[in-house]
Amino acid sequence: MKTDDLIKRLSDELEPVRRLDSPSRRALKALAAALLCVGSGVAIAGPRPDLTACATRPAFLTEILLILFAAVSAAVSAFILSVPGLEKGRWTRWLPALPVAAWGALLLLRLKKDFAPLDLDTLSAAPGLHCARALLIFCFLPGLVMFAMLRRAAPLKLGWSGSLAALSAVGLAAAGLQFCCLSSDPAHLLCWHFTPMLGLVAVGALLGQWLLRRT
């Protein structure tokens, strides 16, 4: 077969490639889908009865803002990392960790400030596991959407991309859980909200190595 004929044959068999949107636009789409899923979960679970009172507490509002900042920045960072050549800046990978660390520090400060003899009911497995299970349910579909959208691109740092995708999904889930969880105790939040969130981010890093690999 002649070279010209081979080139023509290969070009005829090529399928059109759809150009992906910018990282910020893809992040916006993923966040919109995640907000819809988490909002539906919160509506089904029902808001906490003291939500109006909680909305006036600086600690509650600060925690919500920190979690949302972590989720949004993680989504943007994940999609930036999915474009080869745009992933060079370290801030892309580490920026979302700052609000997560700030939330953990705030919970520890609240725990120290309100220190009292430990109430075992606060760390009870029954309501705690309910929160951890709700966190997993809330973030499941948003996580699938994030990973599917990232797989369409070309991420090179698979572990980082997977962890950031998981942080975005579980961050929005954690923010939604704040609106329906009946406890504001820092020990409960640290044990059953914050720690499971970190665990799911670690799982996301492992899944990224598998699900985001292009073969």
TIBAMI-561248 format. One line per field, with one value per atom (N, C-alpha, C): residue number from 1; x, y negated, z negated; atom name. Coordinates in steps of 0.001 Angstrom, whole numbers, m for minus. Layout:
N
resi: NUM;...
u: X;...
v: Y;...
w: Z;...
name: CA;...
//
This chain:
215
resi: 1;1;1;2;2;2;3;3;3;4;4;4;5;5;5;6;6;6;7;7;7;8;8;8;9;9;9;10;10;10;11;11;11;12;12;12;13;13;13;14;14;14;15;15;15;16;16;16;17;17;17;18;18;18;19;19;19;20;20;20;21;21;21;22;22;22;23;23;23;24;24;24;25;25;25;26;26;26;27;27;27;28;28;28;29;29;29;30;30;30;31;31;31;32;32;32;33;33;33;34;34;34;35;35;35;36;36;36;37;37;37;38;38;38;39;39;39;40;40;40;41;41;41;42;42;42;43;43;43;44;44;44;45;45;45;46;46;46;47;47;47;48;48;48;49;49;49;50;50;50;51;51;51;52;52;52;53;53;53;54;54;54;55;55;55;56;56;56;57;57;57;58;58;58;59;59;59;60;60;60;61;61;61;62;62;62;63;63;63;64;64;64;65;65;65;66;66;66;67;67;67;68;68;68;69;69;69;70;70;70;71;71;71;72;72;72;73;73;73;74;74;74;75;75;75;76;76;76;77;77;77;78;78;78;79;79;79;80;80;80;81;81;81;82;82;82;83;83;83;84;84;84;85;85;85;86;86;86;87;87;87;88;88;88;89;89;89;90;90;90;91;91;91;92;92;92;93;93;93;94;94;94;95;95;95;96;96;96;97;97;97;98;98;98;99;99;99;100;100;100;101;101;101;102;102;102;103;103;103;104;104;104;105;105;105;106;106;106;107;107;107;108;108;108;109;109;109;110;110;110;111;111;111;112;112;112;113;113;113;114;114;114;115;115;115;116;116;116;117;117;117;118;118;118;119;119;119;120;120;120;121;121;121;122;122;122;123;123;123;124;124;124;125;125;125;126;126;126;127;127;127;128;128;128;129;129;129;130;130;130;131;131;131;132;132;132;133;133;133;134;134;134;135;135;135;136;136;136;137;137;137;138;138;138;139;139;139;140;140;140;141;141;141;142;142;142;143;143;143;144;144;144;145;145;145;146;146;146;147;147;147;148;148;148;149;149;149;150;150;150;151;151;151;152;152;152;153;153;153;154;154;154;155;155;155;156;156;156;157;157;157;158;158;158;159;159;159;160;160;160;161;161;161;162;162;162;163;163;163;164;164;164;165;165;165;166;166;166;167;167;167;168;168;168;169;169;169;170;170;170;171;171;171;172;172;172;173;173;173;174;174;174;175;175;175;176;176;176;177;177;177;178;178;178;179;179;179;180;180;180;181;181;181;182;182;182;183;183;183;184;184;184;185;185;185;186;186;186;187;187;187;188;188;188;189;189;189;190;190;190;191;191;191;192;192;192;193;193;193;194;194;194;195;195;195;196;196;196;197;197;197;198;198;198;199;199;199;200;200;200;201;201;201;202;202;202;203;203;203;204;204;204;205;205;205;206;206;206;207;207;207;208;208;208;209;209;209;210;210;210;211;211;211;212;212;212;213;213;213;214;214;214;215;215;215
u: 843;0;882;544;1318;1086;2093;2003;792;520;m634;m1938;m2017;m3238;m3408;m2291;m2356;m2810;m2252;m2641;m4112;m4583;m5999;m6909;m6499;m7303;m7389;m6242;m6233;m7056;m6962;m7720;m9211;m9601;m11025;m11601;m10747;m11225;m11211;m10611;m10567;m11946;m12250;m13501;m13278;m14274;m14098;m13892;m12991;m12680;m13358;m14121;m14807;m13890;m13691;m12806;m13470;m12696;m13219;m13307;m14237;m14345;m13133;m13016;m11933;m12074;m10982;m11066;m12084;m12155;m13105;m14545;m14813;m16187;m16559;m15628;m15902;m16090;m15301;m15465;m16836;m17283;m18594;m19706;m19594;m20602;m20619;m19421;m19341;m19897;m19598;m20096;m21603;m22136;m23587;m24289;m23746;m24328;m24206;m23061;m22857;m23805;m23993;m24913;m26337;m26707;m28041;m28203;m27182;m27242;m27264;m26366;m26283;m27527;m28002;m29233;m30414;m30490;m31576;m31452;m30206;m29996;m30382;m30026;m30388;m31903;m32560;m34011;m34701;m34159;m34740;m34492;m33282;m32961;m33688;m33926;m34616;m33643;m33853;m32952;m33092;m32041;m32051;m33052;m33726;m34757;m34231;m32957;m32389;m31563;m31873;m31074;m31085;m32228;m32313;m31389;m31351;m30456;m28995;m28701;m27323;m26814;m27724;m27325;m26836;m27083;m26618;m25311;m24787;m23572;m22361;m21395;m20210;m19449;m19341;m18592;m19242;m20571;m21304;m21101;m21249;m21101;m19665;m18703;m17297;m16955;m17446;m17177;m17782;m18998;m19636;m18809;m18367;m17587;m16252;m15597;m14315;m14500;m15543;m15782;m16109;m16944;m17294;m16079;m15235;m14024;m13125;m13014;m12213;m12791;m14119;m14750;m14595;m14835;m14766;m13329;m12385;m10992;m10458;m10927;m10498;m11005;m12245;m12786;m11998;m11743;m10974;m9572;m8932;m7575;m7545;m8550;m8592;m8669;m9493;m9626;m8422;m7752;m6500;m5443;m5377;m4409;m4690;m5922;m6267;m5786;m5217;m4698;m3172;m2487;m1017;m452;478;1090;553;m649;m1233;m1045;m431;m379;921;1713;3052;3054;2139;2140;1739;2527;2196;916;580;m643;m1852;m1777;m2903;m3223;m2183;m2396;m2661;m2036;m2061;m3084;m3592;m4557;m5772;m6400;m7587;m7302;m6027;m5696;m5771;m5624;m5622;m6958;m8101;m9364;m9688;m9220;m9430;m8678;m7421;m6623;m7227;m7760;m8377;m9616;m10413;m11601;m11192;m10182;m9713;m9185;m8438;m7909;m9029;m10059;m11193;m11922;m12093;m12741;m11910;m10592;m9724;m9769;m9806;m9898;m11217;m12290;m13596;m13604;m12958;m12906;m12131;m11050;m10246;m10978;m11646;m12361;m13520;m14235;m15419;m15089;m13802;m13377;m14200;m14656;m15430;m15230;m15631;m15556;m16232;m15537;m15997;m17342;m18273;m19591;m19544;m19620;m19505;m20640;m21780;m22887;m22506;m21591;m21158;m20450;m19669;m18918;m19592;m20858;m21590;m21584;m21425;m21328;m22641;m23772;m25059;m25283;m25325;m25485;m24246;m23078;m21847;m21791;m22099;m22104;m23191;m24291;m25341;m24807;m24022;m23443;m22415;m21560;m20552;m21200;m22285;m22999;m23662;m24252;m24864;m23823;m22636;m21558;m21187;m21105;m20765;m21866;m23117;m24234;m24286;m24115;m24184;m23098;m21917;m20798;m20660;m21457;m21258;m21483;m22659;m22944;m22059;m21868;m20934;m19528;m19093;m17777;m17711;m18766;m18809;m18741;m19479;m19475;m18082;m17433;m16110;m15114;m15107;m14153;m14435;m15718;m16051;m15595;m15787;m15374;m13853;m13159;m11701;m11123;m11764;m11261;m11315;m12225;m12314;m11144;m10446;m9286;m8027;m6910;m5651;m4834;m5353;m4580;m3316;m2244;m971;m690;m1074;m888;m2160;m2218;m3465;m3878;m2922;m3254;m3763;m3070;m3494;m4870;m5071;m6363;m7486;m7227;m8244;m8559;m7529;m7768;m8515;m8186;m8877;m10330;m10552;m11928;m12743;m12135;m12831;m13074;m12092;m12264;m13390;m13495;m14571;m15934;m16069;m17348;m17694;m16721;m16996;m17076;m16394;m16502;m17914;m18487;m19875;m20820;m20524;m21346;m21246;m20033;m19836;m20552;m20533;m21252;m22752;m23267;m24687;m25051;m24146;m24413;m24542;m23841;m23942;m25377;m26145;m27506;m28519;m28136;m29114;m28625;m27337;m26835;m27350;m27787;m28395;m27375;m26092;m25073;m24125;m23801;m22782;m21562;m21538;m20428;m19143;m18062;m16822;m16235;m16421;m15906;m16619;m17933;m18706;m18286;m18173;m17808;m16412;m15496;m14129;m14046;m14815;m14733;m15528;m16736;m17656;m17893;m17378;m17480;m16101;m15201;m13885;m13019;m12920;m12065;m12542;m13853;m14297;m14037;m14120;m13824;m12380;m11445;m10039;m9856;m10569;m10472;m10945;m12044;m12561;m11639;m10963;m9978;m8824;m8388;m7327;m7795;m9038;m9588;m9621;m9972;m9995;m8633;m7574;m6221;m5897;m6326;m6094;m6931;m8187;m9052;m8553;m7959;m7447;m6377;m5544;m4500;m5077;m6300;m6944;m7944;m8858;m9940;m9524;m8503;m8116;m6986;m6507;m5430;m5986;m5399;m5821;m4948;m5606;m4844;m5072
v: 1189;0;m1245;m2179;m3400;m4278;m5146;m6025;m6929;m7492;m8390;m7663;m6418;m5628;m5305;m5000;m4690;m5907;m7068;m8293;m8582;m8423;m8683;m7717;m6440;m5446;m5758;m6101;m6426;m7673;m8674;m9907;m9676;m8759;m8454;m7731;m6968;m6191;m6988;m8174;m8982;m9485;m9424;m9966;m11403;m12259;m13654;m13749;m14628;m14816;m16092;m15936;m17091;m17800;m19072;m19839;m20064;m19827;m20005;m21482;m21787;m23151;m23477;m24731;m25164;m24490;m24378;m23755;m24423;m25747;m26440;m26122;m26020;m25721;m24282;m23360;m21968;m21838;m22587;m22567;m23096;m24143;m24720;m23715;m22985;m21978;m20858;m20406;m19333;m19776;m21014;m21531;m21707;m22142;m22298;m20950;m19916;m18577;m18066;m18337;m17883;m18591;m19890;m20643;m20116;m19741;m19183;m17868;m17018;m15721;m15902;m16731;m16932;m17642;m18640;m19332;m18388;m17458;m16472;m15564;m15182;m14340;m15033;m16312;m17079;m17227;m17464;m17616;m16324;m15192;m13902;m13602;m13865;m13617;m14573;m15786;m16793;m17663;m18970;m19873;m19691;m20009;m19914;m20921;m20598;m21484;m22815;m22878;m24117;m24870;m24652;m25241;m26761;m27344;m28806;m29350;m28688;m29124;m28909;m27793;m27514;m28560;m29064;m30032;m31346;m31555;m32778;m32571;m31362;m31051;m31218;m32048;m32266;m30982;m30078;m28839;m28003;m27900;m27114;m27693;m29007;m29665;m29573;m29736;m29659;m28271;m27258;m25888;m25618;m26081;m25896;m26556;m27786;m28510;m27818;m27332;m26636;m25359;m24602;m23356;m23646;m24658;m25012;m25499;m26297;m26772;m25601;m24625;m23435;m22675;m22520;m21766;m22465;m23764;m24512;m24573;m24898;m24980;m23618;m22544;m21201;m20845;m21229;m20951;m21687;m22969;m23750;m23174;m22846;m22301;m20959;m20120;m18809;m18954;m19881;m20041;m20751;m21592;m22179;m21089;m20181;m19093;m18134;m18145;m17234;m17744;m18949;m19522;m19543;m18697;m18694;m20072;m20515;m21820;m22875;m22645;m23613;m23204;m22044;m21492;m21782;m22718;m22916;m23614;m24532;m25280;m24426;m24511;m23722;m24184;m25468;m25981;m25219;m24712;m23972;m22753;m22110;m20887;m21165;m22221;m22420;m23438;m24287;m25302;m24703;m23647;m23088;m22524;m22197;m21641;m22692;m23965;m25024;m25148;m25250;m25322;m24041;m22903;m21645;m21683;m22114;m22226;m23256;m24350;m25386;m24852;m24041;m23452;m22521;m21685;m20797;m21569;m22648;m23463;m24134;m24594;m25229;m24243;m23025;m22007;m21701;m21632;m21374;m22529;m23765;m24925;m24933;m24608;m24533;m23436;m22318;m21206;m21594;m22327;m22777;m23834;m24756;m25835;m25305;m24344;m23798;m22532;m22373;m21121;m20834;m19593;m19108;m17595;m16956;m15497;m14892;m13991;m13468;m12775;m13201;m12579;m11479;m10244;m9126;m9104;m9708;m9755;m10557;m11516;m12329;m11493;m10514;m9659;m8317;m8230;m6978;m6533;m5228;m4703;m4812;m4755;m4756;m6040;m7224;m8441;m8766;m8396;m8669;m7928;m6633;m5845;m6325;m6829;m7392;m8588;m9439;m10593;m10161;m9206;m8727;m8086;m7343;m6718;m7773;m8797;m9875;m10620;m10820;m11489;m10700;m9386;m8535;m8570;m8524;m8551;m9891;m10977;m12312;m12520;m11933;m12208;m11176;m10116;m9027;m9482;m10010;m10450;m11622;m12655;m13716;m13189;m12202;m11624;m10922;m10183;m9526;m10540;m11632;m12674;m13275;m13587;m14170;m13236;m11982;m11037;m10821;m10758;m10565;m11753;m12966;m14149;m14258;m13906;m13949;m12899;m11762;m10690;m11094;m11984;m12440;m13331;m13860;m14710;m13840;m14444;m13683;m13965;m13631;m13893;m13054;m13678;m12971;m12598;m13455;m13180;m12513;m11205;m10475;m10497;m10283;m10279;m11626;m12687;m14033;m14347;m14015;m14300;m13548;m12282;m11498;m12034;m12452;m12980;m14307;m15150;m16436;m16246;m15302;m15005;m14509;m13624;m13116;m14228;m15110;m16216;m17138;m17396;m18258;m17632;m16340;m15663;m15519;m15041;m14810;m16131;m17180;m18487;m19051;m18968;m19417;m18556;m17258;m16370;m16742;m17064;m17458;m18763;m19691;m20949;m20692;m19817;m19480;m18773;m17914;m17173;m18101;m19239;m20205;m20712;m20707;m21233;m20221;m18950;m17960;m17152;m17232;m16544;m17262;m16505;m17081;m17577;m17267;m17614;m18678;m19647;m20646;m20485;m19391;m19150;m18940;m19650;m19525;m18122;m17391;m16018;m15133;m15303;m14523;m14893;m16190;m16635;m16158;m16211;m15796;m14299;m13535;m12076;m11524;m12061;m11443;m12250;m13473;m14274;m14495;m15091;m15478;m14254;m13318;m12142;m11277;m10947;m10198;m10944;m12284;m13057;m12825;m12870;m12611;m11187;m10255;m8871;m8714;m9375;m9291;m9979;m11034;m11687;m10731;m9990;m8995;m7894;m7463;m6466;m7026;m8302;m8933;m8931;m9129;m9092;m7713;m6669;m5310;m5012;m5434;m5209;m5966;m7140;m7911;m7162;m6404;m5628;m4560;m4150;m3082;m3625;m4477;m4918;m5982;m6764;m7854;m7480;m6254;m5827;m5527;m6155;m5936;m4849;m3820;m2710;m2667
w: 0;0;0;885;971;m257;m508;m1682;m1603;m425;m273;m532;m48;m266;m1745;m2434;m3866;m4664;m4318;m5027;m4806;m3567;m3266;m4015;m4080;m4787;m6274;m6851;m8280;m8567;m7712;m7929;m7777;m6893;m6709;m7922;m8614;m9763;m11067;m11033;m12249;m12626;m13909;m14413;m14874;m14672;m15104;m16617;m17027;m18444;m18932;m19990;m20558;m21545;m21332;m22196;m23557;m24604;m25951;m26313;m27196;m27712;m28573;m28958;m29830;m31199;m31951;m33281;m34196;m34154;m35030;m34642;m33348;m32921;m33259;m33096;m33465;m34973;m35736;m37191;m37577;m36893;m37193;m36911;m35809;m35476;m36517;m36902;m37893;m39236;m39635;m40912;m40883;m39742;m39629;m39776;m39123;m39251;m40683;m41310;m42692;m43650;m43465;m44325;m44195;m42975;m42768;m43523;m43444;m44136;m45650;m46161;m47608;m48118;m47380;m47774;m47847;m46893;m46918;m48133;m48457;m49626;m50913;m51035;m52227;m52333;m51194;m51200;m51629;m51166;m51540;m53025;m53480;m54886;m55819;m55332;m56137;m56900;m56917;m57653;m59153;m59864;m61317;m61894;m62975;m63505;m64030;m64416;m64956;m63907;m62621;m61557;m61612;m61942;m62023;m63094;m64235;m65311;m64926;m64242;m63834;m62844;m62020;m60997;m61583;m62869;m63525;m64291;m64293;m65038;m64119;m64518;m63668;m63348;m64322;m64098;m63002;m63041;m62041;m60645;m60517;m59220;m58714;m59623;m59228;m58711;m59396;m58960;m57587;m57364;m56057;m54963;m55199;m54192;m53924;m54959;m54774;m53949;m54268;m53539;m52076;m51826;m50452;m49671;m50329;m49675;m49294;m50187;m49892;m48699;m48667;m47587;m46243;m46217;m44953;m44444;m45318;m44895;m44475;m45113;m44730;m43338;m43030;m41696;m40624;m40840;m39860;m39704;m40813;m40766;m40038;m40283;m39632;m38114;m37642;m36196;m35585;m36350;m35857;m35704;m36677;m36606;m35459;m34954;m33857;m32507;m32477;m31228;m31299;m30533;m30563;m30239;m31059;m30862;m31804;m32352;m33284;m34739;m34955;m36316;m37031;m36530;m37078;m38442;m38672;m39924;m41110;m42183;m43376;m44042;m43869;m44505;m43999;m42768;m42206;m43061;m43558;m44336;m45807;m46357;m47802;m48282;m47412;m47846;m48540;m47997;m48666;m50057;m50328;m51644;m52740;m52373;m53384;m54110;m53404;m54148;m54903;m54400;m55135;m56457;m56397;m57626;m58571;m58006;m58835;m59537;m58851;m59477;m60617;m60363;m61423;m62618;m62361;m63458;m64226;m63523;m64190;m65099;m64625;m65463;m66700;m66542;m67695;m68687;m68177;m69059;m69813;m69122;m69793;m70836;m70514;m71455;m72706;m72519;m73664;m74474;m73776;m74462;m75281;m74711;m75391;m76167;m76542;m77162;m78414;m78459;m79611;m79656;m80747;m80782;m79557;m78882;m77602;m77741;m76916;m76861;m75810;m76250;m75323;m74313;m74650;m73700;m72454;m72641;m71510;m70457;m70924;m70017;m69791;m70147;m69989;m68529;m68332;m66978;m66214;m66926;m66224;m65420;m66055;m65257;m64427;m64927;m64192;m62874;m62904;m61678;m60724;m61275;m60419;m59637;m60297;m59614;m58578;m58940;m57996;m56781;m57015;m55900;m55020;m55647;m54877;m54052;m54619;m53891;m52639;m52780;m51641;m50585;m51022;m50073;m49336;m50075;m49473;m48412;m48635;m47723;m46612;m46633;m45671;m44223;m43925;m42558;m42124;m42985;m42586;m42300;m43067;m42823;m41477;m41129;m39823;m38689;m38844;m37815;m37664;m38785;m38747;m38054;m38426;m37849;m36363;m35989;m34574;m33733;m34256;m33513;m33436;m34512;m34494;m33552;m33458;m32593;m31126;m30774;m29383;m29004;m29990;m29725;m29732;m30094;m30084;m31332;m32507;m33745;m33796;m34207;m34332;m35782;m36718;m38146;m38653;m38463;m38698;m40160;m41065;m42484;m42952;m42568;m42946;m42364;m41090;m40455;m41153;m41497;m42189;m43566;m44305;m45651;m45600;m44631;m44509;m44067;m43164;m42749;m43938;m44738;m45922;m46926;m47120;m48069;m47640;m46353;m45873;m46162;m45835;m46042;m47520;m48309;m49728;m50481;m49985;m50621;m50523;m49333;m49181;m50007;m50072;m50894;m52369;m52827;m54230;m54536;m53575;m53775;m53876;m53011;m53075;m54363;m54841;m56076;m57279;m57239;m58330;m58504;m57411;m57461;m57997;m58053;m58538;m59743;m60065;m61261;m62507;m63492;m64688;m65705;m65498;m66481;m65937;m66802;m66494;m67390;m68143;m69070;m68276;m68624;m67850;m67871;m68978;m69036;m68017;m67926;m66943;m65523;m65241;m63897;m63522;m64479;m64208;m63929;m64699;m64594;m63417;m63180;m62233;m60960;m60885;m59660;m59045;m59837;m59328;m58991;m59934;m59720;m58558;m58447;m57262;m55958;m55983;m54787;m54350;m55294;m54961;m54444;m55032;m54572;m53139;m52784;m51426;m50423;m50859;m49987;m49694;m50720;m50515;m49564;m49708;m48789;m47367;m47238;m45922;m45260;m46051;m45496;m44938;m45641;m45162;m43916;m43930;m42770;m41542;m41775;m40655;m39885;m40596;m39946;m39027;m39313;m38550;m37533;m37981;m37115;m36097;m36413;m35524;m34570;m34667;m33790;m32399;m31401;m30017;m29402;m28876;m28281;m26787
name: N;CA;C;N;CA;C;N;CA;C;N;CA;C;N;CA;C;N;CA;C;N;CA;C;N;CA;C;N;CA;C;N;CA;C;N;CA;C;N;CA;C;N;CA;C;N;CA;C;N;CA;C;N;CA;C;N;CA;C;N;CA;C;N;CA;C;N;CA;C;N;CA;C;N;CA;C;N;CA;C;N;CA;C;N;CA;C;N;CA;C;N;CA;C;N;CA;C;N;CA;C;N;CA;C;N;CA;C;N;CA;C;N;CA;C;N;CA;C;N;CA;C;N;CA;C;N;CA;C;N;CA;C;N;CA;C;N;CA;C;N;CA;C;N;CA;C;N;CA;C;N;CA;C;N;CA;C;N;CA;C;N;CA;C;N;CA;C;N;CA;C;N;CA;C;N;CA;C;N;CA;C;N;CA;C;N;CA;C;N;CA;C;N;CA;C;N;CA;C;N;CA;C;N;CA;C;N;CA;C;N;CA;C;N;CA;C;N;CA;C;N;CA;C;N;CA;C;N;CA;C;N;CA;C;N;CA;C;N;CA;C;N;CA;C;N;CA;C;N;CA;C;N;CA;C;N;CA;C;N;CA;C;N;CA;C;N;CA;C;N;CA;C;N;CA;C;N;CA;C;N;CA;C;N;CA;C;N;CA;C;N;CA;C;N;CA;C;N;CA;C;N;CA;C;N;CA;C;N;CA;C;N;CA;C;N;CA;C;N;CA;C;N;CA;C;N;CA;C;N;CA;C;N;CA;C;N;CA;C;N;CA;C;N;CA;C;N;CA;C;N;CA;C;N;CA;C;N;CA;C;N;CA;C;N;CA;C;N;CA;C;N;CA;C;N;CA;C;N;CA;C;N;CA;C;N;CA;C;N;CA;C;N;CA;C;N;CA;C;N;CA;C;N;CA;C;N;CA;C;N;CA;C;N;CA;C;N;CA;C;N;CA;C;N;CA;C;N;CA;C;N;CA;C;N;CA;C;N;CA;C;N;CA;C;N;CA;C;N;CA;C;N;CA;C;N;CA;C;N;CA;C;N;CA;C;N;CA;C;N;CA;C;N;CA;C;N;CA;C;N;CA;C;N;CA;C;N;CA;C;N;CA;C;N;CA;C;N;CA;C;N;CA;C;N;CA;C;N;CA;C;N;CA;C;N;CA;C;N;CA;C;N;CA;C;N;CA;C;N;CA;C;N;CA;C;N;CA;C;N;CA;C;N;CA;C;N;CA;C;N;CA;C;N;CA;C;N;CA;C;N;CA;C;N;CA;C;N;CA;C;N;CA;C;N;CA;C;N;CA;C;N;CA;C;N;CA;C;N;CA;C;N;CA;C;N;CA;C;N;CA;C;N;CA;C;N;CA;C;N;CA;C;N;CA;C;N;CA;C;N;CA;C;N;CA;C;N;CA;C;N;CA;C;N;CA;C;N;CA;C;N;CA;C;N;CA;C;N;CA;C;N;CA;C;N;CA;C;N;CA;C;N;CA;C;N;CA;C;N;CA;C;N;CA;C;N;CA;C;N;CA;C;N;CA;C;N;CA;C;N;CA;C;N;CA;C;N;CA;C;N;CA;C;N;CA;C;N;CA;C;N;CA;C;N;CA;C;N;CA;C;N;CA;C;N;CA;C;N;CA;C;N;CA;C;N;CA;C;N;CA;C;N;CA;C;N;CA;C;N;CA;C
//
